[in-house]
Amino acid sequence: MIMRAVLISLLVSGISHAAPARPVEIQSIQIVPSEVRIGTHPEITGSIKVHEIKTPNEILEINVIVAVVRPDHVMKSWTWKNVRMRAGDTRTFTVPKEYEIKSTGTYKVDFNVYSTDMRPLHRLSKNFVVVDAKQPPVKTAVPEEALAGAGVAPSK
């Protein structure tokens, strides 16, 4: 009976504590335009913000990996290593136009932030569409998607 009371006490105390906030967040991914023709590239930028860090004026070092995945699942990625940021800092990363846009379909952009020892801190994805130049473009809004398991729920 005493063991059951101790176990229930431990479970209840664990439930009452909220999960710690992540120190860094990918605030948004902007893809302009969200629909392009074969052979043209959209402007892709992602904004990353550092929230609280344990001590004031502490510098947080992160690694940022961005990948563009084509409809045929071929991927091109870029890495920014040892990016140094302080609490409250926001930094924008622009994806170079060094990938092929040669087929129609949905392309996926993944922004990933890791600690310097490669522990995942946050992840966000967004899509854009490539259409055939012979077809007129159709305006589409593509929502951002925070991925489950990245430790941070999407903000509302």
C-alpha positions as CSV (number, residue, x, y, z in Angstrom):
1,M,0.0,0.0,0.0
2,I,2.8,2.4,0.9
3,M,4.6,1.5,-2.4
4,R,1.4,2.3,-4.4
5,A,1.1,5.7,-2.6
6,V,4.8,6.5,-3.4
7,L,4.3,5.5,-7.0
8,I,1.2,7.6,-7.4
9,S,2.9,10.6,-5.8
10,L,5.8,10.3,-8.2
11,L,3.5,10.1,-11.2
12,V,1.4,13.1,-10.1
13,S,4.5,15.2,-9.4
14,G,5.9,14.4,-12.8
15,I,2.6,15.4,-14.5
16,S,2.5,18.8,-12.7
17,H,5.8,20.0,-14.2
18,A,5.7,21.4,-17.7
19,A,8.3,20.3,-20.2
20,P,11.3,22.7,-20.3
21,A,11.1,25.3,-23.1
22,R,13.6,24.8,-25.9
23,P,16.3,27.5,-26.1
24,V,16.0,28.0,-29.8
25,E,13.1,28.0,-32.3
26,I,12.7,28.2,-36.0
27,Q,10.2,31.0,-36.1
28,S,9.3,30.7,-39.8
29,I,10.2,29.6,-43.3
30,Q,9.4,32.0,-46.1
31,I,9.2,30.7,-49.7
32,V,8.4,33.4,-52.2
33,P,6.7,32.6,-54.5
34,S,5.2,29.4,-53.2
35,E,4.7,28.2,-56.8
36,V,7.4,28.5,-59.5
37,R,8.0,27.2,-63.0
38,I,10.6,24.6,-64.0
39,G,14.0,26.2,-64.0
40,T,13.3,29.0,-61.6
41,H,14.0,29.2,-57.9
42,P,12.0,30.7,-55.1
43,E,13.6,32.8,-52.4
44,I,13.8,30.6,-49.3
45,T,14.7,32.0,-45.9
46,G,14.3,30.8,-42.4
47,S,14.3,32.8,-39.2
48,I,15.8,31.3,-36.1
49,K,15.4,32.9,-32.6
50,V,17.1,32.1,-29.4
51,H,14.9,32.3,-26.3
52,E,16.2,31.9,-22.8
53,I,19.6,30.6,-22.0
54,K,20.6,29.5,-18.5
55,T,22.8,32.6,-17.8
56,P,22.5,36.2,-19.1
57,N,25.0,37.0,-21.9
58,E,25.7,33.3,-22.4
59,I,26.4,32.4,-26.1
60,L,24.5,29.4,-27.5
61,E,26.3,27.6,-30.4
62,I,24.1,25.8,-32.8
63,N,24.3,23.9,-36.1
64,V,21.7,24.7,-38.8
65,I,21.0,22.1,-41.5
66,V,18.7,23.0,-44.4
67,A,17.6,20.5,-47.0
68,V,15.5,20.8,-50.2
69,V,14.0,17.5,-51.2
70,R,12.8,17.1,-54.8
71,P,9.7,15.1,-55.8
72,D,12.0,12.2,-56.8
73,H,13.4,12.3,-53.2
74,V,16.8,13.6,-54.3
75,M,18.1,15.9,-51.6
76,K,20.5,18.9,-51.5
77,S,21.5,20.2,-48.1
78,W,23.5,23.1,-46.6
79,T,25.1,23.3,-43.2
80,W,26.0,26.3,-41.0
81,K,28.2,25.1,-38.2
82,N,29.0,26.7,-34.9
83,V,26.5,29.6,-35.3
84,R,26.9,31.8,-32.2
85,M,23.8,33.5,-30.8
86,R,22.7,35.1,-27.6
87,A,19.2,35.1,-25.9
88,G,16.9,37.4,-27.9
89,D,18.9,37.1,-31.1
90,T,17.2,36.3,-34.4
91,R,19.1,35.3,-37.4
92,T,17.9,34.7,-41.0
93,F,19.4,32.0,-43.2
94,T,19.0,32.1,-47.0
95,V,19.0,28.9,-49.0
96,P,21.5,29.2,-51.9
97,K,19.9,28.5,-55.4
98,E,22.3,25.6,-55.9
99,Y,19.8,22.9,-56.5
100,E,18.0,21.7,-59.6
101,I,14.4,22.5,-60.4
102,K,13.9,20.2,-63.3
103,S,10.6,18.4,-62.5
104,T,7.1,19.4,-61.6
105,G,5.7,18.5,-58.2
106,T,6.0,19.4,-54.5
107,Y,9.4,20.2,-53.1
108,K,10.0,20.1,-49.4
109,V,12.2,22.5,-47.4
110,D,13.4,21.2,-44.0
111,F,15.1,23.5,-41.5
112,N,16.8,21.7,-38.6
113,V,18.6,23.2,-35.6
114,Y,21.0,21.1,-33.5
115,S,23.3,21.7,-30.6
116,T,27.0,21.5,-31.4
117,D,27.0,17.9,-30.2
118,M,24.1,17.3,-32.7
119,R,21.2,17.0,-30.3
120,P,18.0,18.1,-32.1
121,L,16.6,21.4,-30.8
122,H,13.9,22.3,-33.3
123,R,12.7,21.4,-36.8
124,L,10.3,23.0,-39.2
125,S,9.3,22.2,-42.8
126,K,7.4,23.9,-45.6
127,N,6.6,23.0,-49.2
128,F,6.6,24.8,-52.5
129,V,5.2,23.6,-55.9
130,V,6.9,23.5,-59.3
131,V,4.6,23.6,-62.3
132,D,5.2,23.2,-66.0
133,A,5.9,26.4,-67.9
134,K,3.2,25.6,-70.3
135,Q,0.5,25.8,-67.6
136,P,-0.6,29.0,-66.0
137,P,0.5,29.4,-62.4
138,V,-2.1,28.8,-59.7
139,K,-1.7,30.7,-56.4
140,T,-1.5,28.4,-53.4
141,A,-0.9,29.0,-49.8
142,V,1.4,26.4,-48.2
143,P,1.2,26.2,-44.4
144,E,4.3,25.6,-42.3
145,E,4.4,22.4,-40.4
146,A,6.2,21.7,-37.2
147,L,7.2,18.1,-37.1
148,A,6.2,15.8,-34.2
149,G,9.0,14.6,-32.2
150,A,11.0,17.8,-32.7
151,G,10.2,18.7,-29.1
152,V,8.3,21.9,-29.9
153,A,4.6,22.2,-30.7
154,P,3.5,24.7,-33.4
155,S,2.5,28.1,-32.1
156,K,-1.1,29.1,-32.6
